[in-house]
Amino acid sequence: MRDLTRRAGARIVPAWPPRWTGSFHPRAALAGDAVLASVTPANNTDLRLTIKFDTIEYSGILKWDRPPALDAVGKLAQKRILAGRSAQSVISTLQPDLAG
């Protein structure tokens, strides 16, 4: 997912990380300790990711220019949601699968 990009005007920008929304905890966005809690389609074009840090949930919309397909990214992320795994480690493990 870290390699996904999207067009923003005339520029190509990284799609990861999404902008997280929720009750802000200063360490959550930087720590990489948040657990990926859910992945759901948003508007049939993007993915809504929900992470949990301590007891607080944060949501972000992941938008990127295809490929890979929305369904492929969503299915891989769903398969990798494991209790106790940080969101960053789950995202890192998706990289080889999305490349091939």
Secondary structure by P-SEA (a helix, b strand, c coil): cccbbbbcccbbbbcccccccccccccccccccccccccccccccbbbbbbbcccbbbbbbbbbcccccaaaaaaaaaaaccccccaaaaaaaacccccc
